[in-house]
Each structure stands twice: as structure tokens, then as C-alpha cells.
């Protein structure tokens, strides 16, 4: 009988020693009044030894209060004591900085017969993810609140307000910011419901809408934009309201407003650059902790958990690319050197050399005829034509090697001589009804799974050409390729 008991005890200790959770057994220490004054270590498993970083042989025969003397652990002792006396389970997520730990633990303590069983595990990685998510959401809300004169609302499919940061929607007659969960139906007049609700319903079906509303001699333009999740399902509508009464101002008032707008735009560009740059650090941590979860705990996670982590990593990767492209977009024109003469023949030679590996991988051929010299910024012009060449390689036909032709001609627009640089490909092309959209930021004609990208590249191209006093347009046919036309001024003699 004694051997059987001894064998059972050894078996239980072996099992506890081979679990990933830290396990500690405490025996209460009583004083003469039969009050619990301390807790004595009587068993520490291997995982607990690793998690707290103290040799378990050194802990055995010691007590919790003479091992740790900090306020943090004295509070924990009181919690353990109450769990023992009440026989109710104690659960807590707790952060420790003692002895250089700096870790989050998920702790459970429960009385078992005459001992206290404490189990715990390290959840620092998960808490870091939650913290970074909270910081990212806070940064996003700060960005919305800081937009000069912006009036923003985000509503769900039931028209409940999801986001209340930013200015109030004065177009609906509300001077103060609206509380989250407010339903738009409750704040619209009968006339406004008749006008706005059909627009919202159309937007929830995927259409972008605009609407003008007049209130108390002020004129507002409302933009209704569908918002999609990672599965391309529409889950909300973004409503952006702008005061367009400026067009009724006098010339002096108009000039002042334009000056204010230019200053606001400059401030917004600077803020967008700083905000996008600050988003990089929490995103790097999210990806790093995701990598740790995959490498360290992959065998312990089921397929669903692994799928969630893969989705998180993919979403973080897309966010990283989006932030990088936003930074590129915000940088255009911000640190502009004086314009100089740029030989486009030399520029294209450098671009083709830089893209040589990608061109070879796609079995592409690039034919460049003699190009002019223009006045401009070398780095941004290189970025412009690199984007266009990269797009021509990306949107290729599956069964045909890319052929890209580049040439130029001189034209006269409104009595002024201009260079037109043509970049023609034999790729998949697009329907010209989307021509007005493709140069707008975040506009994509294809699903993310079909072609990579963030929808910012052509917006950058347009911003660069406008910075150079030029323009960009395109002609195309679906399935028959596209031709992009960059128009730049001729150097004055």
C-alpha cells in the first residue's frame, strides 16, 4: 500500500514537471493565534523555475515573504491567503518587475486539501499585442481629431455611430460631438431621412455617394464612402462633411481662406508623415510577436489559431506596405531641391538597370526611343517613371511576355510647348470608365489577391507631375494594354 502511494505521488510530480504551465504548491505557515502569516514552498515544477528565473531547490523550504519583500508580492500573498481561507479560486493577470522580470503572468490560485495550488504562465507576448493594438487605435483617433476642420462620422450597417472623434456633423445640426452608439435615424429630421437614408443604403451596397445639404445659410457637401473588412465585406459607412460655403465669399475672404487652407494642408501633410512614421514601431512589434508565436508555440496551437496568426501577420504586412506608400506620398514635394535639367534618356537607363532582375524574371522587353531633357527633381521623376514601369510589369497577361514602349513627342497646349512622354504596354489594360479614379489615392481596380499593391502608386505619380507643373493621363482597353501619358513643360530658353 505504501509503495502504491509513493508510486502515485512520483507519477503526479512527473506529470506536473512536464507541463508548460508553472506549478507551485504552498503550505500555510500559522502563528500562535492560528493566523496565516506566510506561505511555504513545498513543490516547484520545472516550468515555474524557468518562468520566474529562480532555482527551485533554492525556493523549497523558503516562504514567499522572505523570498520577495516588495509591495507587489505582499499584495499577492494577501490574495493567496484569502484564496486559501475562502476556498474560492483567485484569478488575475499581473505584471511583475521584481528582479528584472518585467513580465505579465496569468495566475490562478486554489486550495486543494491542506495546500494552495498556484498555476501561472507567461502572457507577456499577448499583452504586448493588446497594448500595441490599443496604441494604434489611439493614434488613429488622434489623427481624426487633429484633421483641421474635418467633420467625420463612421456608422455601421444599422446606422449606429461607431466613431465620434473629430468635429460634430454640423450638416445634421449638431454642434457638439455625437456619442458613440447614437443612431443616425434618431438625429435626422423627416426631410433629412428622406434624402440621406437612400444614400446610406446605396453606400452599404458598395456605391460611393455625394450629397449637398444646406443648413442655417451654410452649405455642406457630404461624402459617403463604403468601408470594407479584410474579406471585402462592407461593414460601415464613412461620412465626411465639408463646408463649401467658401465659394460665396468675397475675393478678399476667398484669398484668406485659400491661405488658411494651404497652411492647413501643409500642417496635415507634416502630421500625416509623423503619424505614419510613428505607426511603424508598434507594427514592427506586432509582426515580431507574431513571429515568436509562430516559432515558439506553433506545435501547441490548433489549425484555427495558426490561421488567425497567419491572417494577423498578412494584415500586418499589408499595413506595413500601406504605411511605406503613405510615407512616400507625404514626402513628395516636402523636401524639394531646386529643379535642375534632367536627361530622361539617362534616367530611364538607370531605372531599367535597377529593374533588370524583375524585367528578366518576366521575360519582358523595354524599348525606349530618344527622350527629352526636362526641368525637375531627379529623385521624384525617377520615382514617377519607376512606378509606371513597375505597373506595366505587374499587370501583364498570363500568356504573353510584357512589351513596354517608351517615346515622346512635343505638343502645344493653350499656346505653350509641352513634352508628352508615352509609356505603352501590352498588358491586361482597364476599362476607361475608371480613368477618373485610378489616379486617386487608395483606388484599386483589382482585388488584393489578384495583384499586390495599396492603390497609392498612381496617386504618387499624379502628385509628382503636378509638382512639376505637368499632368498625367491614360488611354486603355480592357485586355489590350494601356498607355500612360506624362505631360511636362518644355525648358524655357
N, C-alpha and C positions, 0 to 999 in steps of 0.2 A: 504494500500500500504506500509506504514511504517512498519507494523507488518510482512508483507511478506518479505521485505528486511532484517529485523532483523533476521527472521527465517532462511533465506538463508545464512546469514553471520555465524550464530551459527552452521548451518549444515556443512559449509565448514571448520570451525575451528575444529569441532568434527572429521571430516574425516582426516584432517591433523594431529590431535592429536593422531590418532590411526594407523598411518603408521610407518613402521620400519625405514624409512629414516628421517634424521634430516632436519627440515624445519625452515628457519629463513626469516622473511621479514624485510627489511631495508627501511627506508625513508631517502633520502639525506638531508644533512644539508648544506645550502648555506651561503656564506658570503655576504658582501655588494656589491661585484662585481659580484654576482650571480655565483660564483665558488663553486663547491662541496668541502667542507673541511672535511667532516666526514659523517658517516652513522649511523643513529639512529635505535636501535632495536624497532620494533613495534609489532612483533609476534615471539614467540619461541615455537615450539611444544615439547611434552614430550620426543620424541626420541632425539632431539637436546640437551635437558637438560642433558640426560643420557650420550650422546656421548662426550660432552665437559666437563661434570662434574661440571657445574656451575648452581646454582638455577636460573630458568628462571625469577622469579619475580625480582631477583637482576639485571638481564640484561635489562629488559624493562625500558624504559626511559633513558638508558645509550647509549653511542655511542661506535663504535668498537675501536676507537683510545684511548679513555680514559679507556677502559676495558683492552686492550692489548697495551703495549708500545714497544714490541720487533720489530726488523727489519723484522722478518718473517711476522708479521701481517701488518706492514706498506706496505710491498710489496703486500700483499693480498688486502689491502684497495685500492691501485692503480689499481689492476686488476679489482676489483669490480666497481670502479669508471668508468673505461673505458668501462666495460660491460654495465653500465647504460647509458653512453653518446652515445655509438655507437649502442646500441640496438642489439648487437651481443652476442651470448651465449659464456660464458667463461667456459672452462672445464680444470680441472687439477687434477693430483694425487699429493698430497702434504704431506710432513712429518712434524709433529709438535712435538717439545719437550718442549713447554711452559707449565709451571705449572705442570710439571711431566707427561704430556700427553704421549709422546713417541708413537705416533700413526700415521698411514697412513690414509688419508681421500681421497675419490673420490669426488671432489667438482664440482658443476655446479651452475653458476650464470647467471640470465637472467632478463632483465627489463620487468615488467608487469605493464602497465599504468604508474603510478607515483611512483611505489615502485620497489625494487630489490628483486627478489625471489632467495634465495640460498638454494640448497638441497645438502646433503652430507651423506656419510655412511662410516663406519669403514672398511677398506680393509687391515688392518694390517696382518691378517692371510694369505690372499692370497699373499701379498708382501713378507712375510716371506718364503712361499713356493717357490716363484720365486727366492728369494735370496739364499736359500739353494740349489736349483737346479743349480744355477749358480756356487756356490762354489763347488759342487760335480763335475760339468763338468770341472772346473778349476783344481781341484785336479787330475782328470783323465788325463788331458792333461799334467800336471806336471809330473805325473808318467811315461807317454810315453816319454816325453822329457828327463827324468832322467835315462832311461834304458841305461846302458853302452853299447856302440857300436850297439845299436839296430837300424834297418832301417825298418820303419813301414809305411804302407800306407793303407788307407781304401777307397774303391771305391764302388759306388752304381751300380745298375743294368745297368745303361747307361755308366758305366766305368768313371764317373766323380769322382774326388778326394774329399772325404768328410773330411779327416783328414790330415793335413800337418805337425803336430808337430812330433818331432823325427828327426832322421837323414834323409838325402835325399836318394832316391833309386839309389845308385851308380851302381847297376846292370843294370839300364837303361841308364847309362851315365850321371847322373845329380848329380853334387857335392853339389849344393845348395838345400835347401828345396823347394819343389814344392808348388805353390799357390793352395789354395782350389778352387774347380770347374774346375781345369785342367782336360782335358780328356786324358786318357791313350793313346788312339788311336793317339793323336796329338804328343806324345813324343816317340812313338815306331818306330823303323826302320821297313822296309818292312820284313826283316828276323825275327825280334822280334814279329811282328804282327802274322806271320805265326805260330810261336812257342807258343806265350803267349795267344792269343785270344781264341783258342780252350780250353785251360786250364781254363781260366776265365769263359767261358760258362758252362763247366762241373761243376765248383765250384758253379755257380749260380743255378745249378740243385741239389746241395746238396753233391757233392763229394769233399773230401779234397785231394789236389794235391801237389806234389813237383816237382821242376824243377831246373836244374843246368844250369847256364849261365856263359860264360867266356867273360871278357871284359878287354882289356889292361893288359894282363897277370895275372889278378885277377880272381879267381873262386868264384862264388856265388851260394848258394843254396836258392831257393825261396820257401816259404811255402804259399799255397793259402788255406784259411780257410773260409768256408761259415759262415755268421753271421745272426742269426735269431732273430726275434722280439718275443714279448710275445705270439703271435698267431702261432709261429713256422713257420712263413713265412721268406724266405731268402730275405733280403733287401740290403745286402752288402757283399763284399769280403775283408777279412783282408789279406794283403800281408806282410809277414815278410821275410826279406832278411838277410842272414848271410854269412860272408866271410869265406870260408872253405879252403882258400889258405894256412892256417896254417899247413896243412898236408904235404906241400912241404918244410917246414923249416928244418934246421939242428937240431941236438939234443939239442944244447945249446939254439937256438932260440925257440925250442919247449918247453923246460923247462921254459924259461922266460915267454912264452905265457901262459903256464899252470898256473904259479904262478900268472900272471895278472888276468887270468880267475877266479882262486879261490878267489882272493881279490874282484873281481867284483861281483862274486856270493854272497860272504858274505855281501858286501855292498847292493846288491839288496835285499837279504833276510831281512836285517835290515830295508831298506827303505819300502819294502812291508809290514812289520809288522807295522811300524809307520803310513804309508798311510792308511792301513786297519783300524788301531785303530782310526785315525782322521776321517774316514768316519762314524764312529758310531754316533758322535754327531749330524751332520746335518740330518742323517737318523732318529734319535730319534725325532728330531723336526718335520720332515715331518710327521711321524706317529702321533705325539701329535696333530699337527694342523689338520690332517685328522680326528682324533677322535673328535676334537672340532667341525669341520664342520658337522660331522655326528650327534653329540648330540645336537648342538645348532640350526642348520639350516635344519635338515632333513625334517621337515614338509614343508619348503619353497622350497625345491628342487624337480624337477620332476624326473621321473624314470631314464632318461638318465643321469642327473647329479649325482644321487645316484650311478648309475652303474659305472660312471667314478671314483668317490671317492672310491668305493669298490675295483675297479681294482688298483687304486693307493696304497691303503692300502695292498692289496695282494702282489703287486710288492715290496713294501717296506719291507714286512715280509720276502719275498724270498731273498731280498738283505741283510737283517739282518742276515739270516741263512747263506748266502754265505760268508759274512764278518767274521762271527764267525768261519766258517770252514776254511777260508783262514788264520785267526789268528792261529788256531790250527796247520795248515800245516806249517806256517812260524816258529812256536815255536819249532817244532820237532828238537831236536839237538842243539838249540841255547843256552839253559841254562842247559846243561847236567851235572849231578852229576857223580862222579866216579862210574863205574859199580860195582855192588855187586851181591852176589848169590841170585837168585830169585826162590823160590819154586813155580812152576806153579800150583801145586795142591791147595796151599793156595790162589794163585792169582785167579784161576777160582772160588773157593768158594766165594771169595769177590765179583767177578763180578756177579755171579749168584744171590747172596743175593741182590746186588744193582739193578739187573734187575728183581727181584722177581715179582713185580706187573705186569710188561709187560709180563713176561712168563705166569703168571696165566691168564691174560686177553686173551691171545692167546691159552690157554689150551695146552701149549707146554710142552714137556718133554726133559730135557737135561741130557744125560748120559756121565759122564766123567770117563775114566779109568785112572790108575796111570800115572802121568806125571813127567818129569824130572825136575831137578833144573838146571837153566842156569845162565850165567853171563850177567847182563844187568841193565837197568834203570827201576825201578818198575813202575813209573807212565806212561812211554811211552809204556811199554809192556802191561799194563792194558788197555791203550787206543787202542792198536792193537787188542787185543782179544775181547774187548767190541765192537769195530766196526764190527768184523766178526760175533759175536753172534747176534748183533742187525740186521745185514743184513739178517741172517738166519731167524729171526723172521719176518722181513719186507716182504721178498719175498717168502711168504708161498702160498700154494694152498688154494683156497677159500673153498674147500670141505674136507680138511684134516688138522688135527691138526699137528703142527710142531713137528718133532722128530729130535733132534740135538745130534750127537755123536761126542765125542772128545777123541782122543787117540794119542799115539806117538810110534815111533819106531826109532832105530838107524840105520843109513846108512853110507856108505863111499863114499865120493865124492872127486875124484882126490887124493886118499890116505889119506884123512882126515875124522875123525869121526864127524858125524853130527846128531843132533836131528831133526826128522821131526814130527811136530805136525799137526795132521789132524783134520779138523772141517767139518763134513759132515751133510748135511740137506736133507730133502725130499720135498723141495720147488719147485718153478717153473723152476729152472735151467736157462741155457742160451746156445746159440749156440757157440761152441768152436772156431768158426772162429773169434769171437770178443775177444778172450783171450788176444791178444796183446794190446787191447785198454782199457780194464776195469780197469787197474791199472794206467792209465794216468789221470792227473787232468782234471776235467770238463767233463769226459766221462760218458754218461748215455745210457743204453740200452733200457730204458723205458721212456715214456712221463711223464712230471711233474704231470699231473692229475692222472696218474695211481699209481705212487709211489712217496712219498716225498723224498727230498734229493737234494744235489747240485752237485754230481759227484766228490766229493773230498775225501770221506771216504776211498776208496781203495787206492788212491794215498798216503794218510797218512800212511796206512798200509805198503805199499812198502817202503816209506821213513824210517819208524821205523825199518823194518827188515834190510835194507841196513845199517842203523846206527849201528846195532848190528852185522854186518859182515855176515848177512844171506840173505835170499831171500824169495819170496812168489810166488806161482803159484796156478793153479786151474785146476780141471777137471770137466766137466759138460755135461749134455744132456738136451736139451730143454724139459721141462715138467717132468723131472726125478730127479731134485735136483742137487746140486753142492757140491764139496769137495774142500776146500781151504787147501793148504799145506804150512805151515810156516817152513822154514829150518833155524836152529840156530846152532852155533858152540857148541861143547862139551867143558866143562870146562877142561882146561889143568891141569894135575896132577902135 
